[in-house]
Each structure stands twice: as structure tokens, then as C-alpha cells.
């Protein structure tokens, strides 16, 4: 068995050569294409079961002991790497459903090269889904997502993304007002820096992880003034839950100060491509707090 057949057998690769002298090693359907040599195309379909043993096998597969063995090994590793990258890239593009976008805009070349570079390195489906939404958003409206945001997403661990999901699920936003007022109102739970939100899974150490990841701002004692006119119905959202609060004659007509935690600009951009959920513990305490502080009642 020659070297190329060995690597296909060990790593469950399906592979097809096409060129002037067509040579089919193993033919399947709907493959991914990789330009490998002049007038030739290598088609790699899948690589499975990346256990520690499989990775070690990839590094030291049976190579004939001759002067060219290292080059052969490097060539096969390159082929596998490029196949994985192409598969990741294709998955993210497919998820973006670009052909369904009306009036698409041209994407800036350097931005797309950065997006493509990152998409090739990501196999996690949750991050691929976010990359797909980012590409779709950029095609709909250019300059929607910064290069910094792409870099932050590329480096997010599963733990960081899970914590960010919790944070977004309790975030306050006003439909129709963009991200200008989007934040997490922390006051109902006390000081975030003193573990006020620990019951929600957002302890002080957890918040510092989000800060280090570039998703939330460093000031955990930020505040904002809210002006609430009397007898006004105010629609807003906490996570994915919609509320309409009605002010009463007792509503404070000044501008009370409310403690909040702010997103970074990259955090706001990534929030827009997450599937936002809801947190019943936060919502319940928030409604109790807002009725007590502002004398507002749910509609």
C-alpha cells in the first residue's frame, strides 16, 4: 500500500485527482475542492475521529525511510490541513445563505480576507453560526462588523462564549433604538464587583474573564441616568423577553442614577449575532426592583 492510500485509510479521507491524466483513488460525491498542482484538483471529503491517537498517527504515519520522506510527510499533512480549512470555510459560507439576501453589498476585500482566514480555523458549530451571521450582516450592510470583532471571536473559548451568553441573556435593550442604550442593569442584584450577580453565574471572576476577552468594559460601577416621563408606556427587552411598563403619577420624574455594566463595541457586535435567551431569576428580580424604584407596573 503506497503512502497516499495509507493516509486515506487511517483518516477516513475520500480523495479524487482530476487533471490531464485523470487518476481516481476513491470517488464519492459532493466533495470539497483544493487546488494542489497545475491543472489538477484534489478533492477532500472528510476527516473524522480526531482523537489523540489519530493526531499522533497524522504526525508520524508510516513513511518510507528515504531522503524524501520528510517532504512526503509534510505534503500529506498540508493536504489534510487544507482540506479541513476548506471544509470549515465552506460550512460558514453555506450557513450564511448569501443567495437569499436582497440588494447585497460588495464586501471590502481586506475584511473578507480576514473573515476567510478566521473561518478556515474554526470547526465549532456555534462559532461557525456566528461567523455566518457576521458575513451575512456585512453583505447586507458594509462596516457592520470590525476587524477587531473578528479577532475577538476567533480567540473566544467555549467558557468565554458561555459566560457571554449568560450576560447577553440579561441585557437591557430598547427595540428601534439600536445599541445606544444596550447594557446590563446590575443594580437589582447589587455590586458586580462584590459578586452581586454570582447567583446568575456572573461572579466577579467570571466578569473579569469577559473583560479580558474584550466583551465588556472594565468599569463595573458604571451608571446611567434614566428619564421616565409620567404616564408613558415604555417597551423594552431583557434578553429575549419583551416588556411594556406603564409609569404612574408616582413615577420619579427626575433622572435617577442606575448602576450598569456596559458592553464594548465588539461585545455589542457579537451580541447581535448570538441567539439571545432569557433568565427567569433575573427577570423576576428586575420587575420587582423597577416597580419599587420607579413605581412602574407591567402592562
N, C-alpha and C positions, 0 to 999 in steps of 0.2 A: 504494500500500500504506500503510495507516494505521500509527500508532506501535505499537499493541499487536501487530499482526501482524508488524511488523519484529523486535520483540524475541523473539517466539516462534520466528521463523525463524532468527535469529542464534544463539540459545542452546538450541536443541532443546527448547523448553518445550512441553508439552501442557497445554491450559488449557480449562476449562469454566466458564461462568457459569450459575448457576441462580437464579431469583428469580421475581417476579411476571410479568415479561416475560422469558421464557427466551430466552437467546441462546447458541448453541453456536458457539464459534470453531473448536475442534478437539476431537473427542470420542475418548477412549481409555478403558481400563478400569482399575479398581483404583487410583485416584488418591489423593492426599493432600488433605485439605480445609483451607481457610483462610478464616475469617470476614473479609470485606472491607468489605461495606456492609450496611445494614439489609435484611433479607430476601433477601440474596444470598450466595452461596458461591463463592469462587474455588478451583478445583482445579488444583494444580500437580503434575506428574508427575515431571519430571526436569530436571536441568541438567547438561550434560556438557562435557568438554574445557575445563577452566578453565586455559587457557594464559595467558601474559602478554597476548597479543593479545586474547584473549576478555575478559579483565578490563578492558583499556583500552576495548574496544568497549562493555562494560557501562556504563562511566563516561561515554562520550560518543557514544552511539548517535544516529543521525540524528534530531535534534529540530527540529521546525518553529520558525523564529525568530519567536516571538510572545511577548507578556508572560507567558504561562502555561507557557512551555517548561520552565523550571526545575522548576515544580511537577509537570509531567508526567513529567519525568525522575526526580525524587525518588520519585514514586508508583510508577513501574515498578521502580526499584531496590528500594524497600520490598517490593514484591510478590515479587521474586526472593529477597530476603533471607529473608522469612518462609517462603517455600516450602522453601528449604534448611534452615532451622531446624526446620520441621515434619517434614521427611524424616529429619533426624538424630534428633530426639526419638522418632519412630515406630520407627526402626530399633533404638534402645536398648531401648525398651519391648518390642518384639517378641522381642528376644533374651533378655529376662528370663523368658519363659514363665510369666507370673504365674498363668495359669489352671491350671497343673499343681501349684501349691503347696497343700498341705492345711493347714487351720487358719491361713489368712493373718491377720496382724495389721494394724490400721489404721496407716498411716504418718503421722507428725506433719506437720502442714501446712507449717510453715516449712522443715522438712528437705526435703520433696518439692519445694517451690518452688525451693530451691537446686539440687537434683538436676536438675530440669527445665531450669532456666536453663543449667546446665553442659552437659547432654546436647544442647541445641539448637546449641551452638557446636562440637561435636566430630563430625568426619566420618571420622576414622581408625578403622578397624575394630577394631584392637587395644584402643583406649581405649573404644570403644563396648561391646566384650565385657566389659571391667572394670566399666563403668557398669551394664551389665545385671546382672552378678553382685552388685554393691552394692545395687541396687534389690531384687533377689530376696532377698538376705540381710536387708535391712531389713524386708521384708514378712514374712519368716519369724520374725524376732526384732528388735523395735524397739531403737533405740540401739546397733546393731551397728557403725555407721559414723558418725564425727563429721563435722560441717560442715568442720572443718579438713582432714580427709582428702579431702573432695570438692574443696576449693580446691587442694590439692597435686596431685591427679590432673589437674585442669583445666590446670594450668600445666606438666605434665611434657612435656619434649621427647622426641623419638624416642631421642636419645642417652642421656638420663637413664633412660628406661624400659629401654633395652637394658642399661645398666650395672646397674640394679636387678635385672633378670632374672638376670644372672651372679651377683650377690650372693645372691639367693634360692636359686639352684641349688646353692649350697654351704652353705646354712644348716642348722643342727642343730635338731632338734625331737623332742619326746617325745610320741608319739600318746597321746591321752587326758588330757594334762596342760595343754591349752590353749597359750597363748603365754608362760606364765610363764618357761620356760627356753629359748625360741627365740632363737637368736643365730647368729653365725658364729664358729666356733672358729678363730682365726687362728694360734695357737701353732705348728702343724706347719710353717708357712711363714715364721715369723719376724715381725718388727715390721711391721705395716701402714704405719706412718708412715715407714718406711725402705724402702718399695717391696717388702716381703716377698711380697706377693701379685701382683706385676706379671705373672708368667707366666700367671696366671689371667685377666688383663685388668683387674685391680683395683689399678692403681698408686696411689700416694699422691694425685696429681692427680685420678684417677678417683673415689677415695673422697671427696675434698673436694667433688666435684660432687654426690654423693649426700647429703653433709651439707648443702650449700646448698639442695638440693631438699627437705630436711626428712624424708628417708627413713631415715637412720642417725644415731646420736648422735655428738656431736663428739669424745668421748674414744676415741682409737684404741688406748689402752693399758689398757682396762678389763680386769677379771679376775673370775673367779668360782671358788668352791670347790666341788669335786665330791666327795661322799662315796660311796664304792663299797664296799659290804659284800662280804665274800669269798663265793665260790661262789654268785653270783647271776647269773641271766640277765637282761640288760638290753636291751629292744627300743628302738630309736630310729631316726631317719631323718636322712640327709644329703641335702638336696634331695628328690628323689622316690625315692631308693634306701633300702630298708629293711635294717636290720642287727639282728642279735641277737649281743651279745658276752657271753661267759661269763668271769666272773672266776675266778682261780686262787688257790691259797694264797699266791702271791707278790704278789697284788694289794695295792697300798698301801691300808691300812685307815684312814689319816688322811684329811684333806681337802686334797688338793693344789690349788694355785692354777693356773688355766688362763687364758691371755690370750684375750680375745674382743672382738668388735665387736658392739654392740647396735643393734637397730632402734629407731626412735622408735615411739610409739604409732600414728601414722599409717602408718609403714612396715609395722608388723605387720598393720594392717587391709588395706593394699593387697597385702601378700604373700598374704593369704587368698583373693584373687580372681585371682591370677596362676596360670597353668598352670606348675607347678614342674617343672623338668627335673633333669638330673644332670650332674656334671662328673667324668669318669673320672680326670683328673690329680689333682684334689683328693682324691677318694675313696681312691685308691691310697696317697697320702702320709698321709692321715688314719689309715687302718688300720695302716700301718707305725708311725706315731707313737704311736697309742693302745696298741699291743702293747708298744712299747718303754717307754712311760711308766708304764702301769698293769698291764703283764703280762696283758693281756686278749686273748682269742683269738676270732675269728669263729665263730659257731655254724653 
